[in-house]
Amino acid sequence: MDTRRLILFVIFSMSILMLWDAWQRQHAPAEVVQQVSQTVDSVPNQPTNASAGTITNAAVDHDYKLLAGQRISVTTDLYKADIETTGGDLRRLELLKHRASDNDKTNFILLDDAGKPMTYVAQTGLVGADLPSHKALFTSTATSYTMQDGKDSLEVRLSWAGNGVTVDKVYTFHRNKYAIDVSYEIKNGSEIAITPVVYYQIVHDNESNQGSALMPTFTGGSYYTESTKFKKLAFSDMAKEPLKLTSNDGWVGLLQHYFVSAWIPKEGQAREFYTEKLNDRIYRIGSKSTLSTIAPGASLTIPARLFSGPQTKHDLQETAPGLEYTVDYGWLTVFAAPLFWVLSKIHGLVNNWGVAIILLTLLIKAAFYPLSAKSYRSMAQMRELAPRLESMKQKFGDDRQKMQQAMMELYRTEKINPMSGCLPILLQIPVFIALYWMLLGSVELRHAPFFGWIQDLSAVDPYYILPLIMGASMIIQTKLNPKPTDPIQAKVMTWMPVIFSIFFFFFPAGLVLYWVVNNIISIWQQWYINKSIHAEALLKKSGGKH
């Protein structure tokens, strides 16, 4: 196998790896769920009518339907939200700092209960002693709330009363934070002790936010505990085997490209994670906990937190342990995470993500310069041998065995190892693929402008200029490389720039920008090495005379 054939193999392999990784993200089989030893049944003072089995049944909606009540509108610096008085559900969430995917003039809708094309709501409820579930009707003193200038938080309080028990469900929105505090204040005015069970769940359909055929993205459940670490659950996995996992820490959530919603129960509180298929297209993932017994005349406040917003690294790390893993770079996170750290540091200096990508590309090329130089030197040497190889091909015709023997003898005579560029190329592949997923998954690049016509590095180039430049750069690289002696390989290499350009028409502009800059630097490096090797060859032919 000559070096040119190896390069072709590596390029093809990288394409297959990227497509395979994308397919795995969308269709990966269910992971084995291991349960930790602590169970909900061991919660002190748990009543028999609130056992682990009946808790789930009490919250199940087999004939699923979202109940209507009265809408409460909430406006903060980051959100425009709708809270439903039925259950106190968070039914709609508009992100004021993020534009819609297909329209730069409207805001992005993260949560919505419209049904078609999307059902995505955050619910909580209490179980036991006729306490308010997500079907109970709450009341509020106002139908509209707005965060005032100079205020760092906004409280929305909903109330329920029944059988001598009063329950306040309190949302607290914070300025410049995508983490929302959600607490229950329970006052037991009855004559008997109560032991409530609290649950937090996210309801989502299995059809929306699935990406495209060429750029599939994962939408589904996720959870994290210190024991299991970060796990993802496709809706198909939930249908096959519902999740039942107990722990004293962790969170459950719903992932989609660039955004996440996650319920984070009170720290140290025993909890059970669950999933359920509600009908053919609606699923839920949640967490439930048995609370302390509330004696007659006593009160209990139970806090929790809902993160619902973009997967911005800083915000995720600040909110809960493990939440930063929702920015999923796949099996090459060990490379992708440091690359993003470097990219973000560069952005802090230049304040332009496109420029940061260019500078990161320069750093990567500098780091790999010795390795890539070895590969390019091998190709340059093969390029010098191309005329002699062609004459050998004409001499031996279809006798492949003699042709191979003559080629090996020529390589020995000229002290050239065609495989000397193999290892340097292979060592760079993990970094290239990691950079691909890092650029594809970073919400920071979403609607981030570069310059001129490129106003969104996460979207395709609207005029396909970068993909065309990419194709042109590949043609130039092909001209700099030794021409394959095999006619089939030669045809494949001729069409490779066209094929890759078509692929890159559908890739985010930020990713194409990286490849364009990478190719331009590679062209310069390859041209320089070709020139040096050619000069050495001429000097050798002249017997060392200038």
Secondary structure, DSSP 8 states (H G I E B T S, - for coil): --HHHHHHHHHHHHHHHHHHHHHHHHH---------S--GGGSTT--GGG-HHHHHHHH--SS-------EEEEE-SSEEEEEETBTT-EEEEEEEEEEETTEEEEEEEEEB---SS--EEEEEEEESTT---TTSB-B-S-SEEE--TT-SEEEEEEEEEETTEEEEEEEEEETT-SEEEEEEEEEE-SSS-B--EEEEEEEEESSSS-B-SSSB---EEEEEETTTEEEEE-HHHHHHS--EEEESS-EEEEEETTEEEEEEE-TT--EEEEEEE-SSSEEEEEEEEE---B-TT-EEEEEEEEEEEE--HHHHHHHSTTGGGGS--GGGHHHHHHHHHHHHHHHHHH--HHHHHHHHHHHHHHHTHHHHHHHHHHHHHHHHHHHHHHHHHHHHTT-HHHHHHHHHHHHHHHT--TTTTHHHHHHHHHHHHHHHHHHHH-GGGTT---BTTB--TTS--TT-HHHHHHHHHHHHHHHHS---SSHHHHHHHHHHHHHHHHHHTTS-HHHHHHHHHHHHHHHHHHHHHHHHHHHHHHHHHTTT--
